[in-house]
Amino acid sequence: LFTRIDHVAVVCADLDSVSRHYQRRYGFQPHHEESNASQGIRESVLRLPGDETGAYLQLLQPTRADSTVSRWLARRGPGLHHVAFATPDVDAAAARIARAGARLLFDPPRPASMGSRATFLHPGDSHGVLVELVT
Ligand code: CO
């Protein structure tokens, strides 16, 4: 079903300063930046140079007050947002998990960062963790 941990996402209010913190303190390197106007987020992707699994750290900053991530930040403060598991076929994986009773937040999966497609599982069906399935 899943092949590896794809990324861990952290929500913050100041993307640039949090990115510098992870780079200076922990040795992450900048890999990619993009904005998603429809989701109201800016994101920065960092990687550890020695990590051959390709897992990355995704820093998210809301770009408008009515975005989902903005509401998350207001309610919970900065911190861990979701964990993403890589799957070779997000549609098949999502369908299989939905048949087992989990709620999908996007059905069908939708375009996500760096050309991927993704959906999320409701945290209530994943022991309190917002889980992203990504291909
Ligand atoms: Co993600």
Backbone and ligand atoms as CSV (ligand in chain L), in Angstrom:
chain,resi,resn,atom,element,x,y,z
A,1,LEU,N,N,0.839,-1.212,0.000
A,1,LEU,CA,C,0.000,0.000,0.000
A,1,LEU,C,C,0.877,1.266,0.000
A,2,PHE,N,N,1.735,1.374,0.996
A,2,PHE,CA,C,2.653,2.514,1.074
A,2,PHE,C,C,4.083,2.023,0.897
A,3,THR,N,N,4.913,2.879,0.298
A,3,THR,CA,C,6.292,2.469,0.050
A,3,THR,C,C,7.298,3.153,0.967
A,4,ARG,N,N,6.941,4.337,1.471
A,4,ARG,CA,C,7.871,5.054,2.346
A,4,ARG,C,C,7.164,6.277,2.902
A,5,ILE,N,N,7.790,6.937,3.864
A,5,ILE,CA,C,7.311,8.239,4.311
A,5,ILE,C,C,7.785,9.259,3.278
A,6,ASP,N,N,6.831,9.991,2.704
A,6,ASP,CA,C,7.162,10.955,1.660
A,6,ASP,C,C,7.612,12.283,2.255
A,7,HIS,N,N,6.824,12.796,3.205
A,7,HIS,CA,C,7.213,14.037,3.866
A,7,HIS,C,C,6.450,14.233,5.165
A,8,VAL,N,N,6.988,15.141,5.943
A,8,VAL,CA,C,6.341,15.597,7.174
A,8,VAL,C,C,6.116,17.088,6.988
A,9,ALA,N,N,4.910,17.561,7.309
A,9,ALA,CA,C,4.573,18.966,7.063
A,9,ALA,C,C,4.372,19.716,8.371
A,10,VAL,N,N,4.921,20.926,8.387
A,10,VAL,CA,C,4.870,21.796,9.558
A,10,VAL,C,C,4.239,23.121,9.129
A,11,VAL,N,N,3.285,23.590,9.913
A,11,VAL,CA,C,2.652,24.882,9.634
A,11,VAL,C,C,3.346,25.970,10.454
A,12,CYS,N,N,3.591,27.104,9.813
A,12,CYS,CA,C,4.242,28.204,10.514
A,12,CYS,C,C,3.702,29.530,9.993
A,13,ALA,N,N,3.977,30.583,10.737
A,13,ALA,CA,C,3.516,31.913,10.345
A,13,ALA,C,C,4.573,32.641,9.526
A,14,ASP,N,N,5.843,32.267,9.687
A,14,ASP,CA,C,6.933,32.949,8.985
A,14,ASP,C,C,7.841,31.910,8.333
A,15,LEU,N,N,7.471,31.550,7.126
A,15,LEU,CA,C,8.149,30.481,6.399
A,15,LEU,C,C,9.652,30.707,6.293
A,16,ASP,N,N,10.061,31.923,5.954
A,16,ASP,CA,C,11.480,32.163,5.704
A,16,ASP,C,C,12.316,31.986,6.970
A,17,SER,N,N,11.806,32.460,8.085
A,17,SER,CA,C,12.607,32.331,9.293
A,17,SER,C,C,12.607,30.885,9.802
A,18,VAL,N,N,11.502,30.175,9.644
A,18,VAL,CA,C,11.485,28.768,10.068
A,18,VAL,C,C,12.392,27.935,9.153
A,19,SER,N,N,12.376,28.243,7.861
A,19,SER,CA,C,13.247,27.539,6.925
A,19,SER,C,C,14.722,27.751,7.291
A,20,ARG,N,N,15.083,28.987,7.596
A,20,ARG,CA,C,16.478,29.270,7.995
A,20,ARG,C,C,16.847,28.515,9.262
A,21,HIS,N,N,15.882,28.440,10.193
A,21,HIS,CA,C,16.131,27.716,11.439
A,21,HIS,C,C,16.462,26.247,11.160
A,22,TYR,N,N,15.660,25.583,10.349
A,22,TYR,CA,C,15.910,24.168,10.050
A,22,TYR,C,C,17.217,23.980,9.276
A,23,GLN,N,N,17.555,24.954,8.445
A,23,GLN,CA,C,18.806,24.843,7.695
A,23,GLN,C,C,20.013,25.031,8.606
A,24,ARG,N,N,19.992,26.084,9.402
A,24,ARG,CA,C,21.154,26.389,10.229
A,24,ARG,C,C,21.332,25.399,11.365
A,25,ARG,N,N,20.234,25.045,12.006
A,25,ARG,CA,C,20.362,24.242,13.204
A,25,ARG,C,C,20.490,22.756,12.912
A,26,TYR,N,N,19.785,22.281,11.864
A,26,TYR,CA,C,19.726,20.841,11.641
A,26,TYR,C,C,20.339,20.376,10.323
A,27,GLY,N,N,20.780,21.298,9.494
A,27,GLY,CA,C,21.457,20.897,8.265
A,27,GLY,C,C,20.550,20.572,7.095
A,28,PHE,N,N,19.271,20.944,7.174
A,28,PHE,CA,C,18.406,20.760,6.000
A,28,PHE,C,C,18.859,21.696,4.882
A,29,GLN,N,N,18.587,21.278,3.639
A,29,GLN,CA,C,18.914,22.116,2.488
A,29,GLN,C,C,17.648,22.452,1.711
A,30,PRO,N,N,17.555,23.689,1.196
A,30,PRO,CA,C,16.371,24.062,0.416
A,30,PRO,C,C,16.316,23.243,-0.871
A,31,HIS,N,N,15.131,22.774,-1.203
A,31,HIS,CA,C,14.970,21.925,-2.388
A,31,HIS,C,C,13.979,22.528,-3.380
A,32,HIS,N,N,12.920,23.149,-2.857
A,32,HIS,CA,C,11.850,23.601,-3.756
A,32,HIS,C,C,10.983,24.614,-3.017
A,33,GLU,N,N,10.428,25.563,-3.770
A,33,GLU,CA,C,9.453,26.494,-3.191
A,33,GLU,C,C,8.304,26.632,-4.154
A,34,GLU,N,N,7.099,26.710,-3.647
A,34,GLU,CA,C,5.973,27.031,-4.511
A,34,GLU,C,C,4.831,27.628,-3.717
A,35,SER,N,N,3.911,28.257,-4.447
A,35,SER,CA,C,2.705,28.798,-3.835
A,35,SER,C,C,1.514,28.148,-4.502
A,36,ASN,N,N,0.473,27.920,-3.716
A,36,ASN,CA,C,-0.760,27.377,-4.259
A,36,ASN,C,C,-1.879,28.361,-3.917
A,37,ALA,N,N,-2.257,29.161,-4.921
A,37,ALA,CA,C,-3.225,30.232,-4.679
A,37,ALA,C,C,-4.584,29.669,-4.270
A,38,SER,N,N,-4.981,28.555,-4.882
A,38,SER,CA,C,-6.320,28.039,-4.581
A,38,SER,C,C,-6.396,27.506,-3.148
A,39,GLN,N,N,-5.290,26.958,-2.643
A,39,GLN,CA,C,-5.288,26.475,-1.257
A,39,GLN,C,C,-4.851,27.561,-0.266
A,40,GLY,N,N,-4.358,28.703,-0.779
A,40,GLY,CA,C,-3.940,29.797,0.093
A,40,GLY,C,C,-2.709,29.464,0.918
A,41,ILE,N,N,-1.724,28.806,0.288
A,41,ILE,CA,C,-0.495,28.469,1.016
A,41,ILE,C,C,0.757,28.776,0.187
A,42,ARG,N,N,1.817,29.049,0.924
A,42,ARG,CA,C,3.170,29.078,0.374
A,42,ARG,C,C,3.881,27.916,1.006
A,43,GLU,N,N,4.714,27.247,0.248
A,43,GLU,CA,C,5.434,26.145,0.861
A,43,GLU,C,C,6.895,26.133,0.471
A,44,SER,N,N,7.685,25.610,1.395
A,44,SER,CA,C,9.107,25.453,1.172
A,44,SER,C,C,9.447,24.010,1.499
A,45,VAL,N,N,10.155,23.362,0.588
A,45,VAL,CA,C,10.525,21.955,0.753
A,45,VAL,C,C,12.008,21.879,1.085
A,46,LEU,N,N,12.325,21.220,2.192
A,46,LEU,CA,C,13.717,21.060,2.634
A,46,LEU,C,C,14.061,19.581,2.669
A,47,ARG,N,N,15.336,19.303,2.415
A,47,ARG,CA,C,15.777,17.906,2.467
A,47,ARG,C,C,17.059,17.797,3.273
A,48,LEU,N,N,17.283,16.609,3.813
A,48,LEU,CA,C,18.561,16.303,4.444
A,48,LEU,C,C,19.470,15.725,3.372
A,49,PRO,N,N,20.685,16.266,3.229
A,49,PRO,CA,C,21.536,15.862,2.102
A,49,PRO,C,C,21.845,14.371,2.062
A,50,GLY,N,N,21.899,13.708,3.199
A,50,GLY,CA,C,22.267,12.286,3.184
A,50,GLY,C,C,21.086,11.332,3.079
A,51,ASP,N,N,19.868,11.852,2.959
A,51,ASP,CA,C,18.681,11.003,2.996
A,51,ASP,C,C,18.356,10.461,1.607
A,52,GLU,N,N,18.619,9.176,1.400
A,52,GLU,CA,C,18.403,8.586,0.082
A,52,GLU,C,C,16.956,8.137,-0.127
A,53,THR,N,N,16.120,8.221,0.909
A,53,THR,CA,C,14.722,7.826,0.735
A,53,THR,C,C,13.930,8.901,0.009
A,54,GLY,N,N,14.482,10.126,-0.056
A,54,GLY,CA,C,13.758,11.225,-0.700
A,54,GLY,C,C,12.748,11.897,0.204
A,55,ALA,N,N,12.654,11.479,1.455
A,55,ALA,CA,C,11.708,12.116,2.381
A,55,ALA,C,C,12.090,13.583,2.571
A,56,TYR,N,N,11.109,14.412,2.744
A,56,TYR,CA,C,11.396,15.829,2.922
A,56,TYR,C,C,10.529,16.453,3.999
A,57,LEU,N,N,10.944,17.641,4.378
A,57,LEU,CA,C,10.201,18.450,5.331
A,57,LEU,C,C,9.497,19.540,4.536
A,58,GLN,N,N,8.187,19.632,4.703
A,58,GLN,CA,C,7.377,20.606,3.967
A,58,GLN,C,C,6.920,21.672,4.960
A,59,LEU,N,N,7.391,22.890,4.761
A,59,LEU,CA,C,6.972,24.007,5.621
A,59,LEU,C,C,5.848,24.748,4.917
A,60,LEU,N,N,4.749,24.975,5.634
A,60,LEU,CA,C,3.565,25.609,5.051
A,60,LEU,C,C,3.261,26.911,5.774
A,61,GLN,N,N,2.985,27.936,4.987
A,61,GLN,CA,C,2.562,29.216,5.559
A,61,GLN,C,C,1.294,29.669,4.842
A,62,PRO,N,N,0.255,30.024,5.604
A,62,PRO,CA,C,-0.957,30.512,4.937
A,62,PRO,C,C,-0.706,31.859,4.269
A,63,THR,N,N,-1.365,32.074,3.140
A,63,THR,CA,C,-1.213,33.351,2.436
A,63,THR,C,C,-2.492,34.180,2.480
A,64,ARG,N,N,-3.554,33.636,3.024
A,64,ARG,CA,C,-4.753,34.451,3.226
A,64,ARG,C,C,-5.537,33.914,4.416
A,65,ALA,N,N,-6.321,34.821,5.025
A,65,ALA,CA,C,-6.936,34.529,6.320
A,65,ALA,C,C,-8.000,33.435,6.249
A,66,ASP,N,N,-8.588,33.203,5.056
A,66,ASP,CA,C,-9.689,32.239,4.993
A,66,ASP,C,C,-9.239,30.856,4.518
A,67,SER,N,N,-7.920,30.618,4.432
A,67,SER,CA,C,-7.476,29.298,3.981
A,67,SER,C,C,-7.563,28.283,5.125
A,68,THR,N,N,-7.622,27.018,4.753
A,68,THR,CA,C,-7.697,25.946,5.743
A,68,THR,C,C,-6.499,25.983,6.691
A,69,VAL,N,N,-5.320,26.196,6.115
A,69,VAL,CA,C,-4.100,26.219,6.924
A,69,VAL,C,C,-4.081,27.436,7.853
A,70,SER,N,N,-4.660,28.533,7.401
A,70,SER,CA,C,-4.745,29.725,8.251
A,70,SER,C,C,-5.623,29.453,9.475
A,71,ARG,N,N,-6.734,28.788,9.238
A,71,ARG,CA,C,-7.618,28.452,10.362
A,71,ARG,C,C,-6.937,27.475,11.317
A,72,TRP,N,N,-6.187,26.541,10.746
A,72,TRP,CA,C,-5.429,25.587,11.567
A,72,TRP,C,C,-4.446,26.331,12.470
A,73,LEU,N,N,-3.697,27.266,11.864
A,73,LEU,CA,C,-2.687,28.026,12.604
A,73,LEU,C,C,-3.337,28.853,13.720
A,74,ALA,N,N,-4.477,29.459,13.419
A,74,ALA,CA,C,-5.164,30.273,14.418
A,74,ALA,C,C,-5.666,29.416,15.580
A,75,ARG,N,N,-6.126,28.209,15.259
A,75,ARG,CA,C,-6.732,27.354,16.278
A,75,ARG,C,C,-5.679,26.627,17.119
A,76,ARG,N,N,-4.630,26.129,16.459
A,76,ARG,CA,C,-3.677,25.247,17.151
A,76,ARG,C,C,-2.292,25.824,17.335
A,77,GLY,N,N,-1.998,26.923,16.624
A,77,GLY,CA,C,-0.645,27.463,16.690
A,77,GLY,C,C,0.280,26.705,15.755
A,78,PRO,N,N,1.538,27.179,15.621
A,78,PRO,CA,C,2.476,26.539,14.704
A,78,PRO,C,C,2.843,25.146,15.182
A,79,GLY,N,N,3.204,24.295,14.228
A,79,GLY,CA,C,3.643,22.949,14.605
A,79,GLY,C,C,3.321,21.918,13.551
A,80,LEU,N,N,3.416,20.656,13.964
A,80,LEU,CA,C,3.216,19.529,13.051
A,80,LEU,C,C,1.807,19.549,12.465
A,81,HIS,N,N,1.709,19.405,11.154
A,81,HIS,CA,C,0.413,19.472,10.472
A,81,HIS,C,C,-0.020,18.117,9.921
A,82,HIS,N,N,0.831,17.474,9.136
A,82,HIS,CA,C,0.471,16.148,8.615
A,82,HIS,C,C,1.705,15.333,8.281
A,83,VAL,N,N,1.471,14.016,8.118
A,83,VAL,CA,C,2.499,13.088,7.676
A,83,VAL,C,C,2.016,12.484,6.373
A,84,ALA,N,N,2.896,12.433,5.375
A,84,ALA,CA,C,2.498,11.924,4.059
A,84,ALA,C,C,3.180,10.592,3.773
A,85,PHE,N,N,2.372,9.622,3.337
A,85,PHE,CA,C,2.883,8.316,2.941
A,85,PHE,C,C,2.829,8.208,1.424
A,86,ALA,N,N,3.914,7.751,0.833
A,86,ALA,CA,C,3.972,7.581,-0.618
A,86,ALA,C,C,3.325,6.263,-1.011
A,87,THR,N,N,2.567,6.321,-2.103
A,87,THR,CA,C,1.967,5.114,-2.663
A,87,THR,C,C,2.100,5.175,-4.180
A,88,PRO,N,N,2.293,4.038,-4.837
A,88,PRO,CA,C,2.432,4.071,-6.294
A,88,PRO,C,C,1.138,4.482,-7.007
A,89,ASP,N,N,-0.009,4.330,-6.359
A,89,ASP,CA,C,-1.288,4.635,-7.011
A,89,ASP,C,C,-2.250,5.219,-5.976
A,90,VAL,N,N,-2.280,6.544,-5.892
A,90,VAL,CA,C,-3.069,7.197,-4.840
A,90,VAL,C,C,-4.564,6.895,-4.986
A,91,ASP,N,N,-5.043,6.753,-6.217
A,91,ASP,CA,C,-6.472,6.461,-6.405
A,91,ASP,C,C,-6.821,5.093,-5.827
A,92,ALA,N,N,-5.996,4.105,-6.139
A,92,ALA,CA,C,-6.255,2.747,-5.644
A,92,ALA,C,C,-6.090,2.679,-4.132
A,93,ALA,N,N,-5.056,3.322,-3.614
A,93,ALA,CA,C,-4.815,3.297,-2.165
A,93,ALA,C,C,-5.961,3.973,-1.421
A,94,ALA,N,N,-6.421,5.128,-1.960
A,94,ALA,CA,C,-7.515,5.861,-1.308
A,94,ALA,C,C,-8.796,5.031,-1.337
A,95,ALA,N,N,-9.072,4.394,-2.463
A,95,ALA,CA,C,-10.290,3.585,-2.571
A,95,ALA,C,C,-10.253,2.422,-1.589
A,96,ARG,N,N,-9.094,1.789,-1.481
A,96,ARG,CA,C,-8.951,0.656,-0.567
A,96,ARG,C,C,-9.158,1.083,0.882
A,97,ILE,N,N,-8.585,2.217,1.248
A,97,ILE,CA,C,-8.706,2.703,2.624
A,97,ILE,C,C,-10.138,3.172,2.906
A,98,ALA,N,N,-10.770,3.786,1.901
A,98,ALA,CA,C,-12.155,4.225,2.079
A,98,ALA,C,C,-13.083,3.009,2.276
A,99,ARG,N,N,-12.817,1.941,1.534
A,99,ARG,CA,C,-13.621,0.718,1.702
A,99,ARG,C,C,-13.488,0.164,3.116
A,100,ALA,N,N,-12.325,0.392,3.721
A,100,ALA,CA,C,-12.102,-0.083,5.095
A,100,ALA,C,C,-12.738,0.856,6.119
A,101,GLY,N,N,-13.346,1.962,5.643
A,101,GLY,CA,C,-14.122,2.807,6.543
A,101,GLY,C,C,-13.546,4.167,6.857
A,102,ALA,N,N,-12.367,4.500,6.320
A,102,ALA,CA,C,-11.784,5.810,6.617
A,102,ALA,C,C,-12.407,6.882,5.715
A,103,ARG,N,N,-12.500,8.093,6.241
A,103,ARG,CA,C,-13.038,9.220,5.465
A,103,ARG,C,C,-11.918,9.916,4.696
A,104,LEU,N,N,-12.160,10.145,3.397
A,104,LEU,CA,C,-11.196,10.860,2.557
A,104,LEU,C,C,-11.585,12.337,2.521
A,105,LEU,N,N,-10.599,13.222,2.676
A,105,LEU,CA,C,-10.909,14.649,2.620
A,105,LEU,C,C,-11.046,15.143,1.188
A,106,PHE,N,N,-10.325,14.544,0.234
A,106,PHE,CA,C,-10.503,14.875,-1.188
A,106,PHE,C,C,-10.758,13.583,-1.942
A,107,ASP,N,N,-11.894,13.526,-2.610
A,107,ASP,CA,C,-12.221,12.343,-3.399
A,107,ASP,C,C,-12.842,12.815,-4.706
A,108,PRO,N,N,-12.153,12.754,-5.819
A,108,PRO,CA,C,-10.864,12.098,-6.024
A,108,PRO,C,C,-9.694,12.936,-5.486
A,109,PRO,N,N,-8.495,12.312,-5.436
A,109,PRO,CA,C,-7.290,13.053,-5.057
A,109,PRO,C,C,-7.092,14.260,-5.973
A,110,ARG,N,N,-6.398,15.275,-5.491
A,110,ARG,CA,C,-6.214,16.472,-6.303
A,110,ARG,C,C,-4.735,16.848,-6.411
A,111,PRO,N,N,-4.416,17.726,-7.363
A,111,PRO,CA,C,-3.010,18.107,-7.549
A,111,PRO,C,C,-2.417,18.689,-6.266
A,112,ALA,N,N,-1.195,18.294,-5.963
A,112,ALA,CA,C,-0.506,18.764,-4.760
A,112,ALA,C,C,0.908,19.198,-5.160
A,113,SER,N,N,1.756,19.383,-4.176
A,113,SER,CA,C,3.036,20.038,-4.446
A,113,SER,C,C,3.942,19.202,-5.343
A,114,MET,N,N,4.782,19.887,-6.092
A,114,MET,CA,C,5.794,19.294,-6.961
A,114,MET,C,C,5.200,18.282,-7.948
A,115,GLY,N,N,4.020,18.596,-8.461
A,115,GLY,CA,C,3.436,17.746,-9.495
A,115,GLY,C,C,2.795,16.475,-8.979
A,116,SER,N,N,2.674,16.328,-7.671
A,116,SER,CA,C,2.086,15.104,-7.122
A,116,SER,C,C,0.559,15.181,-7.129
A,117,ARG,N,N,-0.083,14.061,-6.823
A,117,ARG,CA,C,-1.527,14.036,-6.561
A,117,ARG,C,C,-1.714,13.444,-5.181
A,118,ALA,N,N,-2.708,13.984,-4.437
A,118,ALA,CA,C,-2.809,13.586,-3.041
A,118,ALA,C,C,-4.235,13.685,-2.527
A,119,THR,N,N,-4.506,12.913,-1.481
A,119,THR,CA,C,-5.692,13.114,-0.676
A,119,THR,C,C,-5.284,12.959,0.786
A,120,PHE,N,N,-6.223,13.259,1.670
A,120,PHE,CA,C,-5.936,13.159,3.096
A,120,PHE,C,C,-6.980,12.279,3.754
A,121,LEU,N,N,-6.575,11.618,4.837
A,121,LEU,CA,C,-7.506,10.850,5.657
A,121,LEU,C,C,-7.903,11.701,6.852
A,122,HIS,N,N,-9.156,11.642,7.208
A,122,HIS,CA,C,-9.636,12.369,8.380
A,122,HIS,C,C,-8.840,11.926,9.610
A,123,PRO,N,N,-8.312,12.881,10.395
A,123,PRO,CA,C,-7.484,12.515,11.556
A,123,PRO,C,C,-8.213,11.591,12.537
A,124,GLY,N,N,-9.543,11.708,12.570
A,124,GLY,CA,C,-10.309,10.846,13.468
A,124,GLY,C,C,-10.234,9.372,13.101
A,125,ASP,N,N,-9.810,9.086,11.873
A,125,ASP,CA,C,-9.673,7.695,11.436
A,125,ASP,C,C,-8.223,7.234,11.461
A,126,SER,N,N,-7.312,8.116,11.947
A,126,SER,CA,C,-5.880,7.791,11.948
A,126,SER,C,C,-5.260,8.147,13.291
A,127,HIS,N,N,-6.007,7.898,14.353
A,127,HIS,CA,C,-5.483,8.113,15.704
A,127,HIS,C,C,-4.980,9.530,15.914
A,128,GLY,N,N,-5.727,10.502,15.362
A,128,GLY,CA,C,-5.412,11.899,15.616
A,128,GLY,C,C,-4.394,12.512,14.676
A,129,VAL,N,N,-3.902,11.727,13.693
A,129,VAL,CA,C,-2.902,12.245,12.763
A,129,VAL,C,C,-3.558,12.533,11.415
A,130,LEU,N,N,-3.337,13.733,10.888
A,130,LEU,CA,C,-3.746,14.037,9.524
A,130,LEU,C,C,-2.771,13.326,8.593
A,131,VAL,N,N,-3.268,12.324,7.866
A,131,VAL,CA,C,-2.420,11.498,6.990
A,131,VAL,C,C,-2.695,11.865,5.542
A,132,GLU,N,N,-1.628,12.147,4.807
A,132,GLU,CA,C,-1.732,12.408,3.369
A,132,GLU,C,C,-1.286,11.163,2.622
A,133,LEU,N,N,-2.025,10.801,1.590
A,133,LEU,CA,C,-1.606,9.748,0.656
A,133,LEU,C,C,-1.159,10.445,-0.609
A,134,VAL,N,N,0.028,10.138,-1.098
A,134,VAL,CA,C,0.568,10.902,-2.220
A,134,VAL,C,C,1.254,10.013,-3.261
A,135,THR,N,N,0.996,10.346,-4.506
A,135,THR,CA,C,1.690,9.689,-5.628
A,135,THR,C,C,2.423,10.744,-6.429
L,1,CO,CO,CO,1.835,17.423,2.285
